[in-house]
Amino acid sequence: MKESTNKGNHTTIDWRPPEDVLKGLALPLSYEVNINDVATFERDGVVLLRGAFADWVDRLRAGLQRNMDYPNDYSFPCDSVAPGGKGRFFDSYCNWHRISEYTDFVRSSAAASMACQFMRSTSAQFFHEHVFCKDAGTQTATPWHHDLPYYCVDGWQNVSIYVSLDFTPADTAVRFLAGSHRSGQLYYPRHFLDGSDYDLEDPAMSAVAPLEDAFEEKDLRAFELEPGDTLIFDFRTLHGTTAVETKSRRRAFSTRWLGDDMVYFERPGETSPPLKDLGVQPGMRMPEDLFPVVWPDPGLE
Ligand SMILES: O=C(O)CCC(=O)C(=O)O
């Protein structure tokens, strides 16, 4: 294995997908949403769908293994265990066009159709994938944060589809603050390495994200996860983990989707991913050659 240096936001290779990457792949599957799940998602900002992508676990694990074995062959590899800390906390993103198992999931699974319905959108545009792995023995918490302030997009119709790839007890799984997506408050992003807040002056954000101690138990959503269990959550929903040591490897594959009202947005600091020169002005939709509309099927076959 080649170790990734802690590059975080700095990629060694181009994150841009080639134009024809989805051509010739199987059509996306259609998903039949349960209206109660949509209601839970809209109320809490998160809903758990048991076993939704169980069929994809082996393929996604295989793709993630290459991503982890050769981190520097892929975009934005990052190790977030501080020097001297135990275990490994790896993440990497924007590799969906390089790792065939990821490409297949984006194009051919029911994720796009699912995203479209949870967003109550007429289309689902793919933003990027993000993978996470904490090895056994890791004690690094995922800092409490929400995703929108990291991104160069804005709007309300968005969703992350987070597929668990291992059994994960509730005390080390990602957990959520129910209802936090509705507050309208944006919090400064945090560095995964040490949980520190980004050093930014951003008029859109006026506060430091709260920590779990501040939450009432009744508002926490923490789930024990099996491989294939899937969390659907809003880019605005606060989430994080405890620093409880992971007893076994815990991997996840997350995809980020944009609905009708999501547009390009410039933030004062660097975004994550640091997407620049997209050829669009703030307020315009993200360019479809780089961020493909997958649902409804645009007839790529
Ligand atoms: O799995 C984790 O610990 C972090 C997941 C996360 O932050 C995300 O998917 O946005």
Ligand as a Chemical Component Dictionary entry (heavy atoms), coordinates in Angstrom:
data_LIG
# 
_chem_comp.id                   LIG 
_chem_comp.type                 NON-POLYMER 
_chem_comp.pdbx_formal_charge   0 
_chem_comp.three_letter_code    LIG 
# 
loop_
_chem_comp_atom.comp_id 
_chem_comp_atom.atom_id 
_chem_comp_atom.alt_atom_id 
_chem_comp_atom.type_symbol 
_chem_comp_atom.charge 
_chem_comp_atom.model_Cartn_x 
_chem_comp_atom.model_Cartn_y 
_chem_comp_atom.model_Cartn_z 
_chem_comp_atom.pdbx_ordinal 
LIG O1 O1 O 0 -18.576 8.467  7.802 1  
LIG C1 C1 C 0 -18.211 9.469  8.400 2  
LIG O2 O2 O 0 -17.670 9.449  9.521 3  
LIG C2 C2 C 0 -18.389 10.839 7.803 4  
LIG C3 C3 C 0 -19.425 10.938 6.724 5  
LIG C4 C4 C 0 -19.668 12.337 6.271 6  
LIG O3 O3 O 0 -19.278 13.281 6.870 7  
LIG C5 C5 C 0 -20.459 12.548 5.035 8  
LIG O4 O4 O 0 -20.814 11.597 4.308 9  
LIG O5 O5 O 0 -20.743 13.728 4.731 10 
# 
loop_
_chem_comp_bond.comp_id 
_chem_comp_bond.atom_id_1 
_chem_comp_bond.atom_id_2 
_chem_comp_bond.value_order 
_chem_comp_bond.pdbx_ordinal 
LIG O1 C1 DOUB 1 
LIG C1 O2 SING 2 
LIG C1 C2 SING 3 
LIG C2 C3 SING 4 
LIG C3 C4 SING 5 
LIG C4 O3 DOUB 6 
LIG C4 C5 SING 7 
LIG C5 O4 DOUB 8 
LIG C5 O5 SING 9 
# 
